[in-house]
Amino acid sequence: MQISLPLDEALALAAAKKPLPPFVRSLRCDGSTIVVEVDLRLVPDGGTALRLAAAAVGTVTATAVLTGYAGGVATFEVTAQARSIPAHKLLNHLTGPVNSALARQGLPEGLVEIRKGDGDPVVAVRVQEAVATKVTGVTLTDLAVHDGAVHVSARIEKVTLLG
């Protein structure tokens, strides 16, 4: 099976059950680049370093470009800026709050991991594990982002919807 879904429509489906966390100010796709604006002042449980950064910079704009999909994990090269200043180091402080927000959406802890890349940080998302919490019998075989849309190839077997 192949699905091509504009990011706006994917977000509408995701938000049908619960809205995006309030610290996510906007999320859009520009060609093959996903752009997210995060208001650091609204991130719960961010810790002291993040609270200090939030007071200084407020909103961070991060761009993510899909660099690969293998073994159920999508990897994105990420750059982040706050007031035109590189803010990559702040990404590590967002891992916990992002995973907590996903857990509140009924997804398992630890779906998002930030890794050191060759230049910019790399964010790894365990997409297949996220899918498996909602449905069995669906195996993602490929994932791409281009033309403002998410493109998924999947193998479908005996499907069961979960919770």
C-alpha positions in Angstrom: 0.0 0.0 0.0 1.2 3.5 -0.7 -0.1 6.7 1.0 0.7 10.2 0.1 -0.7 12.7 2.7 -0.1 16.4 2.8 1.4 17.3 6.2 -1.6 19.6 7.0 -4.0 16.7 6.5 -1.8 14.4 8.6 -1.8 17.0 11.4 -5.6 17.3 11.2 -5.9 13.5 11.6 -3.5 13.5 14.5 -5.2 16.3 16.2 -8.7 14.8 15.8 -8.2 12.8 19.0 -6.0 15.3 20.9 -4.5 18.7 19.9 -0.8 19.3 19.5 0.9 20.3 22.7 0.6 24.0 23.5 4.3 24.6 23.2 4.1 23.7 19.5 3.2 27.0 18.0 3.2 25.9 14.4 4.1 22.9 12.2 4.3 23.0 8.5 6.1 21.4 5.5 7.9 23.4 2.9 8.9 21.1 0.1 10.9 18.4 1.9 11.6 20.4 5.0 9.4 20.2 8.1 9.4 23.5 10.0 8.2 23.6 13.7 8.1 26.6 16.0 8.3 25.8 19.7 7.6 28.3 22.4 10.1 27.3 25.1 8.2 29.2 27.8 5.3 26.7 27.4 7.4 23.5 27.6 6.4 21.6 30.8 9.1 19.8 32.8 11.9 21.3 30.9 14.4 21.7 33.7 16.5 24.6 34.8 18.6 25.0 31.6 15.5 25.0 29.4 13.7 27.5 31.6 16.7 29.9 31.5 16.9 29.5 27.7 13.2 30.1 27.4 13.4 33.4 29.3 16.2 34.5 27.0 14.9 33.3 23.6 11.2 32.5 23.8 10.4 30.8 20.5 12.7 28.4 18.6 12.3 27.6 14.9 13.5 24.2 14.0 13.8 22.7 10.5 14.0 18.9 10.0 14.9 17.1 6.8 14.3 13.4 6.5 17.7 11.7 5.9 16.6 8.1 6.0 14.2 5.4 7.1 15.5 2.0 8.1 14.5 -0.6 10.7 11.3 1.3 11.5 13.3 4.4 12.5 13.1 7.7 10.6 16.1 10.0 11.0 16.0 13.8 10.5 18.8 16.3 10.3 17.7 19.2 12.4 18.8 22.9 12.7 17.3 25.2 15.2 17.4 29.0 15.6 16.2 31.4 18.1 16.3 35.1 17.1 18.7 34.2 14.2 21.1 32.5 16.7 21.8 28.8 16.3 20.0 26.9 19.1 21.0 23.3 18.4 22.1 22.6 22.0 18.5 23.3 23.2 17.3 20.3 21.3 18.7 17.9 24.0 16.6 19.7 26.6 13.4 19.1 24.5 13.8 15.3 24.3 12.1 14.6 27.7 9.2 17.1 27.2 8.5 15.9 23.7 8.5 12.2 24.8 6.2 13.1 27.7 3.8 14.9 25.3 3.8 11.8 23.1 3.1 9.6 26.1 0.1 11.8 27.0 -1.1 11.0 23.4 -1.0 7.3 24.3 2.3 6.6 22.6 5.2 4.8 24.4 8.0 6.8 26.1 11.2 7.2 24.2 9.9 7.4 20.7 12.1 10.4 20.0 15.9 10.4 20.5 18.4 13.2 19.7 21.8 12.0 18.4 25.0 13.8 17.6 25.3 14.2 13.8 28.3 15.0 11.6 27.2 18.6 11.7 23.7 19.3 12.8 22.0 17.1 15.4 20.0 14.1 14.2 16.5 13.3 15.6 15.5 9.6 15.4 11.8 8.8 15.6 10.7 5.2 16.1 7.8 5.4 13.6 7.1 1.7 13.3 6.8 1.4 17.1 4.4 4.3 17.1 2.3 2.7 14.4 2.3 -0.7 16.3 0.7 1.0 19.4 -2.3 1.9 17.3 -2.6 -1.0 14.8 -1.2 -4.5 14.2 -0.5 -5.9 10.7 0.9 -2.7 9.2 4.6 -2.6 8.5 6.1 0.6 7.1 8.6 -0.2 4.4 9.5 3.3 3.3 8.9 6.8 4.4 9.7 10.0 2.5 8.9 13.7 2.8 8.7 15.9 -0.4 6.3 18.3 -2.1 4.8 19.2 1.3 3.6 15.7 1.9 4.5 12.6 3.8 4.8 9.5 1.5 4.5 6.1 3.1 4.9 2.6 1.7 3.5 -0.2 3.9 3.0 -3.9 3.9 -0.5 -4.8 5.0 -1.4 -8.1 6.6 -4.2 -9.1 9.0 -5.0 -5.7 10.5 -6.3 -5.1 14.0 -7.0 -1.6 15.3 -5.9 -1.1 18.9 -7.5 1.2 21.6 
